[in-house]
């Protein structure tokens, strides 16, 4: 897109009778979209990927916009590992509450991936790419923040997450990310 002002396009979307807007965009584009949609007479719900909420923008910018986005992790801990990691994160980065962690799903995904990669490197006993890939494909089980990966990868499946690992979320009135789906982890 690359345009700062898309009010004309937003009005055309509104006039078309669109019931929902599915958006995949950069943080620059996102800012223009949010700004334009917030000014419309009719609020058009937005469905987006989690990167839509990243990039230094704050939930305040989403006020007046009906935005739902995909998540893989909720900061409402249900197990001791998640509680422990969240406490360590809060202490290390001086964040007041888990709800104020920017893009918590990305944090949890990175945590799990780094641990899976470390396990594979340790098992492979080398930094050879093919050996690490083979080791990743042979990790039997790993309890992470997102889920217990059993297995994380196989020779034919290189996606550690599947459709059951995603849920929808939104910002509440306090600007905190909250699940709107009972499958939230």
C-alpha positions, 0 to 999 in steps of 0.5 A, spaced: 500 500 500 505 505 502 500 510 503 499 515 509 492 517 508 487 512 505 480 515 508 477 515 501 479 507 500 476 506 507 469 510 505 469 506 499 469 499 503 464 502 508 460 504 502 460 497 499 457 494 505 463 490 507 461 486 513 469 485 515 475 487 513 481 481 513 488 485 513 495 483 512 499 489 512 506 492 514 506 496 521 506 502 516 500 500 512 496 498 519 497 505 522 493 508 515 488 503 515 486 503 523 486 511 522 482 511 516 477 506 519 476 509 526 473 515 522 468 511 519 460 512 521 460 504 521 465 500 524 467 494 520 470 489 524 478 487 522 481 480 522 488 480 522 494 476 523 498 477 530 503 482 526 498 487 525 499 488 533 506 489 533 511 494 531 511 499 537 504 501 536 499 501 542 492 498 543 490 506 544 490 506 537 485 501 536 480 504 540 474 505 536 476 499 531 473 492 532 479 488 531 480 481 532 487 477 531 490 470 531 494 468 537 498 462 539 499 464 547 495 467 552 498 471 558 493 467 563 498 462 565 495 455 566 501 451 568 508 452 572 512 453 567 508 458 564 508 462 571 515 461 572 517 464 565 512 470 565 515 471 572 522 471 569 520 475 563 517 481 568 523 481 573 528 481 567 525 486 563 521 490 568 514 489 566 509 490 571 504 485 569 504 479 564 498 483 560 503 488 558 508 484 555 508 486 547 506 481 542 506 475 548 505 470 542 511 472 539 515 471 545 512 464 547 514 462 540 521 464 540 522 461 547 519 454 545 523 455 538 530 457 541 529 451 546 527 446 541 533 448 537 538 448 543 535 440 544 536 439 537 543 442 537 545 438 543 542 431 540 546 433 533 553 434 537 554 439 531 552 445 528 551 442 521 545 444 518 542 437 516 544 434 522 540 439 526 534 438 521 535 431 523 535 432 530 529 437 530 525 431 526 527 426 532 525 430 538 520 426 541 517 431 546 518 438 549 513 441 554 513 449 551 509 455 553 505 454 547 504 447 548 507 440 549 510 438 542 509 431 541 513 431 536 515 438 534 517 436 527 517 430 523 520 428 516 514 430 513 511 436 517 516 442 519 510 446 522 510 445 529 504 448 530 497 446 527 490 449 527 489 447 534 494 451 536 491 458 534 485 462 537 482 469 536 484 475 541 482 482 541 484 488 546 479 489 552 477 496 554 484 497 558 488 495 552 490 488 554 490 482 549 484 478 551 482 471 548 475 471 545 476 463 544 475 458 549 481 454 546 486 459 548 492 457 552 
